[in-house]
């Protein structure tokens, strides 16, 4: 039985709130000083999406006992197919890469002018059955592949299947049968043979005909005797559906389970046509269009406590496909992403799952590397299969050495070492020693994307020069340097999708070089922007080498709480839609234009009171009353009352990562709303914000005093 704080005796309530305030402040302080990379855990009992602010696409997740395991698509990057482990579904640690090298010929090695950009390892199905872990996945031009292990850390045993299955998902049924579902628009099912390498003759059949509302990216489950398939559509917009049947072979009903949730992000720069260019024809950002961003491809899992949670990816512009976590509500036998009263919409910030375990805020990877280890850190992946003997961590202790191989350009360069760029904002810096470069060598720091851009050192005769190249503009900029020791840097803002390169000869003072680089979402590589260290030779020979002393990544916005919640402080709330401010007007909450008679005095000031787990009560300074949501939270149902009213007085603080916030009413699971330019009374019935954040549910908060 759950007891609400507001129902406790006043003295106990006050002491408990003081204790919660002290503990939450301490935990939040600890979280703010923990490793400075994106961490979804806010340290106050809540988490903020995405789980990782770098690419983790086509996720699949399972629970085995008290552990959760996660894997996803890695395409042409090697090693590939990571396994992550968690106790709480929010904080994850790296376990291993399942695939060390996927090599089916020259294209996998960037040889003979061939490549597998946007191919390789994709759409894995992660399963556990009778003490064994299974990962099935697709490879373009090959049959599906299967890896098995008794320990998620490996070793993993590889088996090639005999057929290819688009976006397959596997179900081990209670009766010993093993099913595979696959396809786009038209979904098929078949039984697998005992060795799981082929389908049983005569078992393949269509379970969902074309144009019935199904999509791709299936995840197949049996829950309480019924069969469920979660599935995604991307045309014309991304959304997720669920299929349900009494039998694995159908017939299936189809129901929308997640739609329109973009967390207030609109589409950024995109390609119009990848077949022509450079320069490419680019489509400018559409600030109020969601496109493929909303939560779509993913599945569901039940915790030890009985809670259900869903995960899915979103095509988050040039950062790539990000994975997010959502509470799941069951209604009439259907699972929905979201909370009662606001189904299909997921909160950006919510209470961490109840798994019975509490884990400190953490991230699965260390992004910076001083190259002092005997192995590369797990964050690193090669662009295609590398050529051994042409890179080393031991040739010069504490350095990464890349020896150049012939290539016509950066796109075709072998042995480029990459890691996923991280949002919402990050700066990568690397230190190079270039004295061993030879004629035609070009080495440096790049943004691997299409279009790509890089900053490097070029050896031209006896001259060493700095060179910056942007594939989209075709511009080449050079600068003379009189040193073999140089620092290269790139700053990326994934909110604006703009990047800037700079360099230094002393490691302290950096000088910008080149114009702003536009970072673009594209489906050629099926990856987001990647930082890359490279060295290739344009003279058609194997050249010299370059030594990277270190690589650092700095993230100025690495927390879901970009600013601490101002507990105990006075704030004002200003609408992003029309710049009105919320005021106490005759014990109603309403928006009013600054300078109007309705804003005189302190009527726009509210004290933020900590109620634990990132939840707040708002107390009007005017009369000491509390903001209370009445009834269904419609217009005129956000009132000011003398006393707190439990859940009706609570709001979940939702930091929107750009200096603004939304306030979710715990009574309606919808958001505080002020209809723009209408002079109306406020409500608490907004399902969520639009990408432009000017719908009336997003507010900028400012301190007004203590």
VOGU-3710 file (C-alpha; in Angstrom, 3 decimals, decimal comma):
1> xxxxxxxxxx> 0,000/0,000/0,000  1,336/3,423/-0,964  0,966/6,360/1,419  0,999/9,847/-0,043  3,207/12,394/1,702  0,374/14,862/2,058  -1,599/12,374/4,192  1,097/12,059/6,867  0,880/13,916/10,224  2,229/17,466/9,938
11> xxxxxxxxxx> 5,284/17,104/12,260  6,347/13,832/10,639  5,671/15,320/7,198  7,905/18,336/7,925  10,765/16,185/9,263  10,457/13,782/6,363  10,506/16,604/3,833  13,609/18,073/5,486  15,321/14,674/5,338  14,314/14,193/1,694
21> xxxxxxxxxx> 15,581/17,688/0,891  18,968/17,038/2,509  19,366/13,605/0,916  18,189/14,668/-2,541  20,496/17,683/-2,451  23,420/15,460/-1,461  22,652/12,901/-4,161  22,165/15,618/-6,757  25,457/17,201/-5,723  27,130/13,811/-6,132
31> xxxxxxxxxx> 25,509/13,397/-9,542  26,740/16,801/-10,645  30,331/15,845/-9,809  30,213/12,322/-11,280  31,893/11,565/-14,655  31,234/14,476/-16,985  29,517/12,701/-19,822  25,805/12,470/-20,547  24,113/10,644/-17,693  20,378/9,999/-17,810
41> xxxxxxxxxx> 20,102/9,491/-14,036  19,403/12,850/-12,360  20,492/11,616/-8,942  17,153/12,547/-7,360  15,102/9,446/-8,105  14,342/10,464/-11,684  15,868/10,006/-15,106  15,765/12,151/-18,222  15,616/10,855/-21,780  17,501/9,876/-23,814
51> xxxxxxxxxx> 19,270/7,082/-21,949  22,384/7,870/-23,990  22,835/11,122/-25,914  24,813/9,294/-28,569  23,702/6,818/-31,153  22,189/3,545/-29,994  19,878/2,367/-32,756  17,506/-0,582/-33,248  17,702/-1,447/-29,540  16,597/-4,786/-28,142
61> xxxxxxxxxx> 16,454/-5,466/-24,410  15,881/-8,484/-22,183  15,690/-9,214/-18,457  17,475/-12,256/-17,071  16,848/-12,558/-13,334  17,884/-9,254/-11,772  19,927/-8,130/-14,773  18,905/-6,286/-17,900  20,843/-6,615/-21,143  20,747/-4,331/-24,154
71> xxxxxxxxxx> 22,172/-4,495/-27,667  21,721/-2,560/-30,898  22,780/-1,887/-34,463  26,389/-0,917/-35,236  26,436/-1,250/-39,057  29,952/-1,075/-40,530  31,708/-0,041/-37,302  34,086/-2,640/-35,862  34,019/-4,165/-33,317  30,233/-4,327/-33,337
81> xxxxxxxxxx> 27,079/-5,476/-31,596  27,667/-4,196/-28,042  26,151/-5,796/-24,961  25,313/-3,447/-22,076  24,127/-4,505/-18,613  21,995/-2,689/-16,045  20,289/-3,263/-12,704  17,854/-0,350/-12,979  17,228/0,194/-16,730  18,734/3,689/-16,489
91> xxxxxxxxxx> 22,421/3,257/-15,667  24,245/0,907/-18,002  27,734/-0,528/-18,153  29,587/-1,978/-21,116  30,019/-5,766/-21,102  31,516/-6,650/-24,477  31,302/-6,475/-28,230  29,868/-9,691/-29,630  31,385/-9,253/-33,103  35,098/-8,495/-33,190
101> xxxxxxxxxx> 35,329/-8,351/-36,975  32,600/-8,935/-39,522  34,439/-9,690/-42,766  32,643/-10,993/-45,854  35,061/-9,607/-48,425  36,927/-6,508/-49,666  34,033/-4,098/-49,108  34,152/-4,835/-45,380  37,822/-3,750/-45,410  37,361/-0,656/-47,627
111> xxxxxxxxxx> 39,365/-2,350/-50,368  39,140/-2,154/-54,175  37,003/0,976/-54,039  34,197/-0,842/-52,225  32,552/-0,172/-48,870  29,694/-1,277/-46,614  28,641/2,126/-45,292  25,158/1,668/-43,845  25,458/-2,110/-43,949  26,966/-4,759/-41,706
121> xxxxxxxxxx> 25,357/-5,464/-38,314  21,752/-4,280/-38,025  18,386/-4,938/-36,333  19,454/-7,512/-33,714  17,009/-9,726/-31,815  18,291/-10,410/-28,283  16,908/-13,470/-26,506  17,611/-15,740/-23,514  16,348/-19,310/-23,211  17,305/-22,251/-20,996
131> xxxxxxxxxx> 20,588/-20,796/-19,819  21,774/-19,493/-23,186  21,910/-16,011/-24,734  21,028/-15,576/-28,414  21,516/-12,625/-30,741  20,116/-12,865/-34,262  20,839/-10,057/-36,736  20,826/-9,080/-40,391  23,723/-8,528/-42,797  23,122/-6,993/-46,209
141> xxxxxxxxxx> 23,748/-9,450/-49,018  24,201/-12,308/-46,571  21,929/-14,624/-44,645  20,959/-13,737/-41,092  23,620/-14,373/-38,467  23,332/-15,980/-35,029  25,648/-15,614/-32,028  25,198/-17,660/-28,852  26,816/-17,658/-25,406  26,209/-18,964/-21,911
151> xxxxxxxxxx> 27,758/-15,791/-20,455  26,853/-12,358/-21,864  30,520/-11,396/-21,592  31,358/-14,226/-23,998  32,837/-16,104/-25,598  30,193/-15,924/-28,333  29,828/-18,653/-30,936  28,953/-17,642/-34,505  26,591/-19,523/-36,829  25,348/-18,398/-40,246
161> xxxxxxxxxx> 21,647/-18,989/-40,789  20,311/-20,213/-44,132  17,864/-17,391/-44,841  17,686/-13,643/-44,530  14,923/-12,086/-42,413  14,247/-8,334/-42,552  14,115/-6,931/-38,998  13,600/-10,354/-37,476  12,415/-11,125/-33,954  12,487/-14,562/-32,335
171> xxxxxxxxxx> 10,141/-16,079/-29,744  10,858/-19,224/-27,739  7,338/-20,429/-26,977  6,230/-22,430/-23,941  5,525/-25,557/-25,999  9,091/-25,811/-27,282  8,422/-24,233/-30,665  10,645/-21,359/-31,797  9,104/-18,722/-34,053  10,632/-15,957/-36,169
181> xxxxxxxxxx> 8,671/-12,956/-37,446  10,015/-10,536/-40,027  9,172/-8,094/-42,802  7,996/-4,569/-43,545  4,316/-3,754/-44,127  3,668/-7,436/-44,811  4,699/-9,500/-41,782  5,573/-13,173/-41,977  6,043/-15,906/-39,404  7,716/-19,307/-39,494
191> xxxxxxxxxx> 8,957/-21,967/-37,123  12,713/-22,359/-36,808  14,466/-25,696/-36,968  15,968/-27,153/-33,808  19,427/-25,799/-34,675  17,841/-22,347/-35,298  19,521/-21,998/-38,693  16,529/-22,419/-41,010  12,747/-22,422/-41,107  10,732/-25,620/-40,965
201> xxxxxxxxxx> 9,321/-26,584/-44,323  5,704/-25,540/-44,754  5,538/-23,227/-41,702  6,128/-19,875/-43,426  2,998/-17,760/-43,759  1,819/-14,156/-43,892  0,290/-13,026/-40,596  -0,305/-9,373/-41,506  -1,067/-8,561/-45,157  0,224/-5,426/-46,824
211> xxxxxxxxxx> -1,410/-2,090/-46,032  -2,921/-3,350/-42,777  -1,106/-0,868/-40,524  1,994/-2,860/-39,574  5,511/-1,680/-40,297  8,928/-3,118/-39,423  11,315/-3,514/-36,496  9,284/-6,257/-34,802  9,691/-7,426/-31,196  7,788/-10,642/-30,456
221> xxxxxxxxxx> 6,416/-11,575/-26,990  4,063/-13,961/-25,260  2,346/-12,300/-22,288  -0,385/-13,916/-20,196  -1,175/-16,414/-22,924  -1,483/-13,849/-25,723  0,986/-13,000/-28,475  2,175/-9,420/-28,925  4,365/-7,870/-31,618  5,581/-4,299/-31,216
231> xxxxxxxxxx> 6,258/-2,720/-34,566  7,096/0,644/-36,103  5,860/2,719/-39,020  7,851/5,548/-40,589  5,602/6,739/-43,421  4,595/9,555/-43,375  5,712/9,987/-39,738  7,282/7,600/-37,245  4,992/5,953/-34,700  4,800/2,596/-32,953
241> xxxxxxxxxx> 2,024/0,024/-33,018  1,278/-3,202/-31,172  -0,200/-6,350/-32,688  -2,160/-8,820/-30,538  -3,459/-12,332/-31,121  -4,519/-15,469/-29,277  -2,303/-17,570/-31,551  1,223/-16,949/-32,913  -0,096/-17,278/-36,466  -2,902/-14,772/-35,949
251> xxxxxxxxxx> -5,236/-13,220/-36,804  -3,744/-10,037/-35,293  -5,409/-6,847/-34,156  -3,332/-3,659/-34,462  -3,319/-0,750/-32,023  -1,225/2,456/-31,834  0,940/2,364/-28,692  3,260/5,383/-29,098  2,850/8,469/-31,264  3,940/12,111/-31,640
261> xxxxxxxxxx> 6,447/12,113/-28,778  9,509/14,066/-29,909  10,401/15,679/-26,539  10,104/19,083/-28,191  12,631/18,445/-30,963  11,983/19,100/-34,655  13,742/17,889/-37,761  17,163/19,370/-38,485  19,200/19,415/-41,688  18,449/16,488/-44,001
271> xxxxxxxxxx> 19,380/15,236/-47,447  17,025/15,609/-50,352  18,939/13,139/-52,520  21,981/11,123/-51,451  22,680/9,942/-54,981  24,063/13,250/-56,236  26,788/15,371/-54,701  28,815/16,813/-53,236  27,604/19,440/-52,960  24,467/17,757/-51,712
281> xxxxxxxxxx> 21,012/19,268/-51,911  20,104/19,799/-48,282  16,707/20,445/-46,741  16,741/23,150/-44,075  15,377/22,412/-40,586  11,622/22,468/-40,135  11,167/23,770/-36,592  7,619/22,459/-36,131  7,837/19,150/-37,996  8,600/15,838/-36,284
291> xxxxxxxxxx> 9,227/13,561/-39,283  11,070/10,461/-38,084  11,977/11,836/-34,647  9,102/10,520/-32,467  9,692/7,400/-30,373  9,170/4,416/-32,616  11,157/1,193/-32,964  11,368/-0,682/-29,654  9,766/-3,099/-27,244  8,625/-3,723/-23,672
301> xxxxxxxxxx> 9,933/-5,445/-20,541  8,534/-6,246/-17,087  10,542/-5,511/-13,958  10,794/-7,712/-10,873  8,251/-5,452/-9,132  5,661/-5,986/-11,857  6,103/-2,620/-13,580  6,201/-2,511/-17,355  8,606/-0,299/-19,265  9,136/0,388/-22,920
311> xxxxxxxxxx> 12,191/1,439/-24,839  12,469/2,762/-28,356  14,676/4,803/-30,613  14,171/8,185/-32,197  15,944/9,557/-35,281  17,446/12,470/-33,382  18,870/14,423/-36,311  22,645/14,433/-36,754  23,354/12,817/-33,372  21,842/9,677/-34,875
321> xxxxxxxxxx> 19,285/7,323/-33,438  18,937/7,671/-29,667  17,341/5,242/-27,219  14,732/6,415/-24,715  12,805/4,791/-21,869  9,093/5,124/-21,144  6,673/3,873/-18,485  4,095/1,500/-19,966  0,404/1,526/-19,045  -1,809/-1,479/-19,770
331> xxxxxxxxxx> -5,393/-0,702/-20,720  -7,981/-3,145/-22,044  -5,267/-5,713/-22,641  -3,055/-3,347/-24,666  0,311/-1,874/-23,657  0,741/1,858/-24,193  3,780/4,032/-23,815  2,915/6,803/-21,371  0,885/7,283/-18,203  -2,838/7,038/-17,384
341> xxxxxxxxxx> -4,615/10,051/-18,824  -1,903/10,663/-21,412  -1,422/7,402/-23,306  0,957/7,199/-26,313  2,954/10,197/-25,002  6,078/9,584/-22,912  7,515/11,907/-20,257  10,968/13,309/-20,894  11,652/12,987/-17,148  10,088/10,406/-14,883
351> xxxxxxxxxx> 10,664/8,268/-11,789  13,265/5,561/-12,233  11,953/2,005/-12,648  11,374/-0,023/-9,512  13,691/-2,976/-10,054  14,640/-3,440/-6,406  18,095/-2,016/-7,068  19,508/1,482/-6,675  22,462/2,318/-8,887  24,610/5,447/-8,781
361> xxxxxxxxxx> 24,483/7,696/-11,866  26,853/6,289/-14,450  27,533/6,088/-18,186  28,583/2,987/-20,134  31,642/4,553/-21,757  34,628/6,775/-21,032  34,983/9,044/-24,030  38,364/10,610/-23,372  41,489/8,514/-23,856  45,163/9,147/-23,142
371> xxxxxxxxxx> 46,087/5,949/-25,027  48,135/4,659/-22,106  46,301/1,321/-21,946  47,193/-1,881/-23,724  43,806/-1,855/-25,486  41,564/0,797/-26,942  38,690/1,835/-24,709  35,320/0,316/-25,673  34,032/3,668/-26,940  36,304/3,316/-29,996
381> xxxxxxxxxx> 35,247/1,559/-33,197  37,050/1,336/-36,519  35,453/2,573/-39,704  35,158/-0,864/-41,374  37,564/-3,730/-40,578  41,037/-2,271/-39,859  44,305/-3,439/-41,345  46,371/-4,873/-38,540  50,003/-3,819/-38,250  49,126/-0,297/-39,398
391> xxxxxxxxxx> 48,089/0,986/-36,014  49,632/0,584/-32,571  49,353/1,506/-28,913  52,834/0,203/-28,156  55,047/1,735/-30,865  55,243/4,871/-28,721  54,079/4,461/-25,146  51,097/6,615/-24,272  50,277/7,332/-27,926  48,027/5,961/-30,645
401> xxxxxxxxxx> 50,044/5,541/-33,837  48,258/5,466/-37,178  50,335/4,577/-40,224  48,966/5,906/-43,495  47,505/3,744/-46,236  46,673/4,977/-49,742  43,203/6,520/-50,237  41,727/9,095/-52,567  39,925/10,917/-49,740  38,814/10,689/-46,125
411> xxxxxxxxxx> 35,663/8,698/-47,008  37,763/5,852/-48,408  40,573/6,072/-45,839  41,304/2,844/-43,984  42,044/2,561/-40,274  40,083/5,642/-39,298  39,295/5,286/-35,596  35,883/6,608/-34,594  33,591/7,174/-31,669  30,032/8,437/-31,579
421> xxxxxxxxxx> 29,717/12,179/-31,115  27,617/13,037/-28,074  24,902/15,649/-27,641  23,429/17,961/-26,929  26,807/19,705/-27,154  30,376/18,449/-27,112  33,926/19,471/-27,936  36,555/16,977/-29,072  40,260/17,818/-28,878  43,263/15,751/-29,884
431> xxxxxxxxxx> 47,019/16,340/-29,627  49,261/15,183/-32,490  52,939/14,678/-33,167  53,449/14,819/-36,933  57,224/14,579/-37,470  56,940/11,084/-39,007  54,499/12,067/-41,739  55,641/11,592/-45,335  54,812/13,196/-48,662  51,063/12,959/-49,374
441> xxxxxxxxxx> 50,053/12,085/-45,826  47,022/13,807/-44,327  46,277/13,166/-40,669  43,930/14,717/-38,148  40,457/14,988/-36,647  37,242/14,568/-38,642  33,493/14,549/-38,383  32,562/11,314/-40,146  29,230/11,992/-41,789  27,866/12,738/-45,244
451> xxxxxxxxxx> 28,860/15,461/-45,912  32,011/15,090/-43,839  34,516/17,690/-42,690  37,991/17,508/-41,214  40,950/19,418/-39,873  44,388/17,939/-40,274  48,065/18,255/-40,968  49,269/17,783/-44,534  52,849/16,959/-45,558  53,629/18,682/-48,832
461> xxxxxxxxxx> 57,305/18,346/-49,740  59,319/19,729/-46,871  56,402/21,871/-45,752  53,917/20,945/-43,049  50,671/22,830/-43,283  47,362/22,843/-41,527  44,446/21,954/-43,792  40,694/22,207/-43,237  38,214/20,666/-45,654  34,409/20,759/-45,824
471> xxxxxxxxxx> 32,915/18,271/-48,274  29,663/20,198/-48,709  31,223/23,522/-49,666  34,327/21,998/-51,238  36,411/24,672/-49,529  40,005/23,897/-48,648  41,721/26,240/-46,200  45,390/26,036/-45,288  47,612/27,648/-42,671  51,373/27,381/-42,296
481> xxxxxxxxxx> 52,640/25,975/-39,018  56,240/25,784/-37,856  55,868/22,914/-35,423  55,350/19,176/-35,506  53,221/19,393/-32,371  49,635/20,592/-32,823  46,236/20,406/-31,151  43,066/20,025/-33,234  39,567/20,717/-31,961  35,967/20,606/-33,120
491> xxxxxxxxxx> 32,965/21,967/-31,249  29,537/20,479/-32,062  26,171/21,902/-31,050  23,548/19,329/-31,945  20,679/21,678/-31,133  21,774/23,990/-33,948  23,575/21,234/-35,923  26,577/23,470/-36,397  30,242/22,646/-35,842  33,407/24,750/-35,740
501> xxxxxxxxxx> 37,022/23,635/-36,091  39,987/25,270/-34,396  43,659/24,568/-33,736  46,452/25,443/-31,344  50,228/25,217/-31,295  50,539/25,499/-27,517  47,466/23,597/-26,290  46,055/26,719/-24,664  45,082/29,299/-27,270  42,896/27,991/-30,088
511> xxxxxxxxxx> 42,260/29,765/-33,383  39,173/29,090/-35,473  39,710/27,888/-39,012  37,020/27,514/-41,644  33,353/28,367/-41,717  30,565/26,724/-39,787  30,072/23,096/-40,764  26,481/21,930/-41,077  25,861/18,503/-39,540  23,205/16,526/-41,394
521> xxxxxxxxxx> 20,949/13,566/-40,647  21,400/11,013/-43,406  20,592/7,394/-44,177  23,707/6,531/-46,171  25,647/5,334/-43,152  22,568/4,905/-40,923  24,697/6,502/-38,213  24,982/9,870/-36,544  28,029/12,111/-36,671  31,219/10,457/-35,427
531> xxxxxxxxxx> 34,498/11,896/-34,241  37,306/10,264/-36,215  41,097/10,140/-36,003  42,678/9,472/-39,388  45,866/9,254/-41,427  45,832/8,440/-45,136  48,096/9,031/-48,135  46,895/10,770/-51,301  49,983/9,839/-53,335  48,866/6,234/-53,724
541> xxxxxxxxxx> 51,500/4,738/-51,429  51,883/3,659/-47,840  53,327/6,719/-46,171  54,463/7,671/-42,706  52,800/7,737/-39,324  51,204/10,152/-36,893  51,078/9,851/-33,105  47,991/10,948/-31,179  48,963/11,768/-27,598  45,404/12,028/-26,282
551> xxxxxxxxxx> 41,786/12,578/-27,151  39,383/14,460/-24,879  35,645/15,100/-25,039  34,082/17,911/-23,029  30,330/18,188/-22,538  29,026/21,468/-21,093  25,469/20,047/-20,871  25,975/16,504/-19,683  22,995/16,297/-17,301  19,263/15,924/-17,762
561> xxxxxxxxxx> 18,958/18,650/-15,137  20,858/21,400/-16,910  20,169/23,602/-13,887  19,360/22,332/-10,385  15,689/22,570/-9,472  15,434/25,852/-7,485  14,053/24,341/-4,291  13,002/26,957/-1,775  13,502/29,765/-4,289  11,055/32,193/-5,867
571> xxxxxxxxxx> 10,653/31,895/-9,614  8,625/33,347/-12,453  7,304/31,273/-15,357  7,317/32,883/-18,799  5,665/31,197/-21,786  7,925/30,493/-24,755  4,887/30,935/-27,002  3,958/34,567/-26,336  6,206/35,810/-23,481  3,292/36,052/-21,059
581> xxxxxxxxxx> 3,980/35,309/-17,404  1,858/33,106/-15,153  0,175/34,992/-12,311  -2,168/34,448/-9,388  -5,371/36,130/-10,554  -8,348/35,851/-8,222  -7,012/32,453/-7,130  -6,791/31,211/-10,723  -3,539/30,695/-12,596  -3,569/32,686/-15,812
591> xxxxxxxxxx> -1,063/34,119/-18,297  -0,670/37,876/-18,429  1,459/40,219/-20,506  4,329/41,799/-18,641  3,506/45,375/-17,720  -0,220/44,741/-17,676  -2,276/45,532/-14,542  -2,474/41,794/-13,869  1,288/41,563/-13,196  1,625/44,301/-10,577
601> xxxxxxxxxx> 3,294/43,381/-7,320  4,454/39,844/-6,653  1,545/37,971/-8,259  3,904/36,290/-10,757  6,177/34,828/-8,082  5,911/31,213/-6,954  8,037/29,408/-4,404  9,302/25,993/-5,496  8,858/23,405/-2,744  10,670/20,059/-2,854
611> xxxxxxxxxx> 8,361/17,079/-2,601  10,927/14,403/-3,493  11,717/12,523/-6,705  12,013/15,723/-8,695  8,447/16,699/-7,859  7,498/20,162/-6,698  4,638/22,134/-5,234  4,206/25,763/-6,267  3,275/28,263/-3,568  1,988/31,679/-4,559
621> xxxxxxxxxx> 3,811/34,526/-2,812  0,682/36,661/-2,978  -1,335/34,776/-0,372  0,671/31,647/0,466  -1,768/29,428/-1,412  -0,777/26,410/-3,492  -1,309/25,676/-7,168  -3,898/22,874/-7,333  -5,224/20,998/-10,370  -8,958/20,343/-10,150
631> xxxxxxxxxx> -11,167/17,862/-12,000  -9,802/16,918/-15,420  -7,331/19,793/-15,412  -9,190/21,744/-18,085  -9,396/25,509/-18,508  -10,116/27,278/-15,189  -9,223/24,105/-13,269  -5,744/25,255/-12,209  -6,504/27,109/-8,997  -4,767/28,609/-5,975
641> xxxxxxxxxx> -5,947/27,055/-2,701  -4,927/27,579/0,922  -3,655/24,042/1,479  -1,837/21,413/-0,543  -4,092/18,703/-1,922  -1,776/15,727/-2,328  -1,263/14,614/-5,905  -3,407/17,507/-7,150  -0,697/19,880/-5,914  2,290/18,018/-7,339
651> xxxxxxxxxx> 4,151/18,647/-10,587  6,995/16,630/-12,125  9,775/19,051/-13,077  10,730/18,455/-16,730  13,952/20,173/-17,764  13,757/20,485/-21,554  17,564/20,812/-21,914  17,493/24,251/-23,571  16,793/26,493/-20,601  13,056/25,848/-20,550
661> xxxxxxxxxx> 10,810/23,387/-18,736  7,421/21,715/-18,657  5,484/20,957/-15,485  3,573/17,672/-15,508  0,580/17,530/-13,206  0,586/14,321/-11,187  -3,224/14,524/-11,199  -3,618/14,404/-14,991  -0,181/13,270/-16,234  -0,506/16,205/-18,596
671> xxxxxxxxxx> 1,275/19,524/-18,654  0,578/22,987/-17,329  -0,734/24,989/-20,279  -1,356/28,645/-21,131  -3,153/29,065/-24,452  -0,966/31,488/-26,455  -2,302/34,967/-27,206  -5,754/34,137/-25,856  -5,736/35,762/-22,427  -7,407/32,615/-21,145
681> xxxxxxxxxx> -7,146/30,798/-17,840  -4,499/28,122/-17,484  -5,120/24,392/-17,631  -3,165/21,188/-17,009  -4,292/19,224/-20,044  -1,543/19,566/-22,635  -0,414/16,110/-23,859  3,060/17,464/-24,617  4,852/20,138/-26,536  5,317/20,640/-30,253
691> xxxxxxxxxx> 8,826/20,738/-31,726  8,880/24,545/-31,777  7,870/24,604/-28,082  5,486/27,494/-28,736  2,245/25,672/-28,077  1,831/27,035/-24,542  3,231/24,176/-22,457  6,894/25,247/-22,310  8,088/27,941/-19,928  11,316/29,700/-19,166
701> xxxxxx> 11,919/29,962/-15,463  13,869/32,762/-13,806  14,840/33,306/-10,210  12,863/36,093/-8,586  14,465/35,885/-5,152  14,880/33,778/-2,026
//
